Amino acid sequence: MTATRARSRIRHIRSRTTRDQPRPNLPQLSLHSPIGDLTVSEENGAIVAVDWGWGRDQAETPLLARARDELFAYFDRALTRFDLPLAPAGSAFQQRVWAALQAIPYGETCRYAEIAARIGSVPRAVGQANGANPIPILIPCHRVVAAGGLGGYSGGDGAATKRALLDLEAAPLL
């Protein structure tokens, strides 16, 4: 193994190890939703994650309470745009994809290829960044569909959850 490959392998192992370990003491707040339990996490005054399931440690901060209230309003079809500070951790490319996702209006969809063309990439890379989105719903990765249909979804119950979110947004606003 060359020295360059060895350094690359060490960097990969370190990044994977860091990523797989839970972040200590992140305030998080869980809520029941029509698509299952969700846990919202905050770090340094910004939302950094929305995960499926009920979080172990609960801490209601003003920002997490606001996120919970906005998610409830969204699921009640009373909110079409979130107004929360977001800080998703990801590469520069992922950040570009996630910014493009946030530009997709409520109730509309966009194809992977359209986002790829917009940011100068390819659909497969957009799909991978979309699947790595740490703040689903708030960064609406569910609004991206495949050329031949719905496409995949890595959250909740997969495609059924994506369909439920798209159906929710297609319903008349209250």
C-alpha positions as CSV (number, residue, x, y, z in Angstrom):
1,M,0.0,0.0,0.0
2,T,1.4,3.4,-0.9
3,A,1.8,6.1,1.7
4,T,-0.9,8.2,-0.1
5,R,-3.4,5.3,0.0
6,A,-2.5,4.6,3.6
7,R,-3.2,8.3,4.6
8,S,-6.4,8.2,2.7
9,R,-7.5,5.0,4.4
10,I,-6.7,6.5,7.9
11,R,-8.7,9.6,7.1
12,H,-11.6,7.5,6.0
13,I,-11.5,5.4,9.1
14,R,-11.3,8.5,11.3
15,S,-14.2,10.2,9.6
16,R,-16.3,7.1,9.8
17,T,-15.5,6.6,13.5
18,T,-16.3,10.2,14.3
19,R,-19.5,10.1,12.3
20,D,-20.7,6.8,13.9
21,Q,-20.2,8.1,17.5
22,P,-23.2,10.0,19.0
23,R,-22.6,13.7,19.6
24,P,-22.5,14.3,23.3
25,N,-25.1,16.4,25.0
26,L,-27.0,17.7,22.0
27,P,-30.3,19.1,23.1
28,Q,-33.0,17.2,21.4
29,L,-36.8,17.1,21.5
30,S,-39.1,14.3,20.2
31,L,-42.6,14.6,18.9
32,H,-45.3,12.3,17.5
33,S,-46.2,13.0,13.9
34,P,-48.4,11.4,11.3
35,I,-45.3,9.7,9.8
36,G,-44.0,8.4,13.1
37,D,-42.0,9.7,16.0
38,L,-39.4,12.4,15.1
39,T,-36.5,13.7,17.1
40,V,-35.1,17.2,16.4
41,S,-31.5,18.0,17.5
42,E,-29.9,21.4,18.1
43,E,-26.3,22.5,18.2
44,N,-25.0,26.0,18.7
45,G,-28.3,27.7,18.0
46,A,-29.2,25.8,14.9
47,I,-31.1,22.6,14.0
48,V,-28.6,19.9,13.0
49,A,-30.7,16.8,12.6
50,V,-34.2,15.3,12.4
51,D,-34.2,11.6,13.0
52,W,-37.0,9.0,13.0
53,G,-37.7,7.5,16.5
54,W,-37.9,8.8,20.0
55,G,-34.7,10.3,21.4
56,R,-33.3,9.1,24.6
57,D,-32.5,12.5,26.2
58,Q,-35.1,15.2,26.0
59,A,-34.3,18.9,26.5
60,E,-36.8,21.6,25.4
61,T,-34.9,24.7,24.3
62,P,-36.6,27.7,22.8
63,L,-35.4,26.7,19.3
64,L,-36.5,23.1,19.7
65,A,-39.9,24.2,20.9
66,R,-40.2,26.4,17.9
67,A,-39.1,23.6,15.6
68,R,-41.7,21.3,17.2
69,D,-44.4,23.9,16.8
70,E,-43.5,24.5,13.1
71,L,-43.5,20.8,12.4
72,F,-46.9,20.4,14.0
73,A,-48.2,23.4,11.9
74,Y,-46.7,21.7,8.8
75,F,-48.4,18.4,9.5
76,D,-51.7,20.3,10.2
77,R,-51.2,21.9,6.7
78,A,-51.0,25.4,8.3
79,L,-47.3,26.0,7.4
80,T,-45.7,25.8,4.0
81,R,-42.2,27.2,4.7
82,F,-40.0,26.6,7.8
83,D,-38.3,29.5,9.4
84,L,-35.6,27.9,11.5
85,P,-31.8,28.2,11.5
86,L,-30.4,25.0,10.0
87,A,-26.8,23.8,10.1
88,P,-26.5,20.4,8.4
89,A,-23.1,18.9,8.5
90,G,-21.9,17.8,5.1
91,S,-19.5,18.4,2.2
92,A,-19.5,21.5,0.1
93,F,-21.3,19.5,-2.6
94,Q,-23.9,18.2,-0.2
95,Q,-24.5,21.7,1.0
96,R,-25.1,22.8,-2.6
97,V,-27.6,20.0,-3.1
98,W,-29.4,20.8,0.2
99,A,-29.6,24.5,-0.7
100,A,-31.3,23.4,-4.0
101,L,-33.7,21.2,-2.1
102,Q,-34.8,24.2,0.0
103,A,-35.6,26.1,-3.2
104,I,-38.3,23.5,-4.2
105,P,-41.6,25.1,-3.2
106,Y,-44.1,23.4,-1.0
107,G,-46.5,21.1,-2.9
108,E,-44.1,20.8,-5.9
109,T,-41.5,18.2,-6.9
110,C,-38.3,18.3,-8.9
111,R,-36.4,15.5,-10.6
112,Y,-32.9,14.4,-9.6
113,A,-31.7,15.3,-13.1
114,E,-33.1,18.8,-12.8
115,I,-31.2,19.5,-9.6
116,A,-28.1,18.0,-11.1
117,A,-28.3,20.3,-14.1
118,R,-28.9,23.3,-11.9
119,I,-25.8,22.7,-9.8
120,G,-23.6,21.2,-12.5
121,S,-23.6,17.6,-11.4
122,V,-25.1,14.2,-12.2
123,P,-28.4,12.7,-10.9
124,R,-26.7,9.8,-9.0
125,A,-24.5,12.2,-7.0
126,V,-27.6,14.3,-6.2
127,G,-29.4,11.2,-5.1
128,Q,-26.6,10.3,-2.8
129,A,-26.5,13.8,-1.2
130,N,-30.3,13.7,-1.0
131,G,-30.1,10.4,0.9
132,A,-27.4,11.9,3.3
133,N,-29.6,14.8,4.3
134,P,-29.5,15.0,8.1
135,I,-32.5,17.3,8.4
136,P,-35.3,15.7,6.4
137,I,-38.7,17.5,6.1
138,L,-37.1,20.8,7.1
139,I,-34.8,20.3,4.1
140,P,-37.4,18.8,1.9
141,C,-35.6,15.8,0.3
142,H,-39.0,14.1,-0.1
143,R,-39.8,16.6,-3.0
144,V,-37.2,15.1,-5.2
145,V,-38.5,12.3,-7.5
146,A,-36.9,10.0,-10.0
147,A,-37.5,10.4,-13.8
148,G,-39.6,7.2,-13.8
149,G,-41.6,7.7,-10.7
150,L,-41.4,8.3,-7.0
151,G,-37.8,7.3,-6.3
152,G,-36.4,6.2,-3.0
153,Y,-36.5,7.7,0.5
154,S,-34.2,6.9,3.4
155,G,-36.4,8.1,6.2
156,G,-39.2,6.5,8.2
157,D,-40.8,3.7,6.2
158,G,-39.0,4.6,3.0
159,A,-41.2,5.2,-0.1
160,A,-44.4,5.0,1.9
161,T,-43.2,7.9,4.1
162,K,-42.2,9.9,1.0
163,R,-45.6,9.3,-0.5
164,A,-47.3,10.4,2.7
165,L,-45.3,13.7,2.8
166,L,-46.1,14.4,-0.9
167,D,-49.8,13.6,-0.3
168,L,-49.8,15.9,2.7
169,E,-48.4,18.8,0.6
170,A,-50.9,18.1,-2.2
171,A,-53.9,18.4,0.1
172,P,-55.6,21.8,0.3
173,L,-54.1,24.1,2.9
174,L,-56.2,24.8,6.0
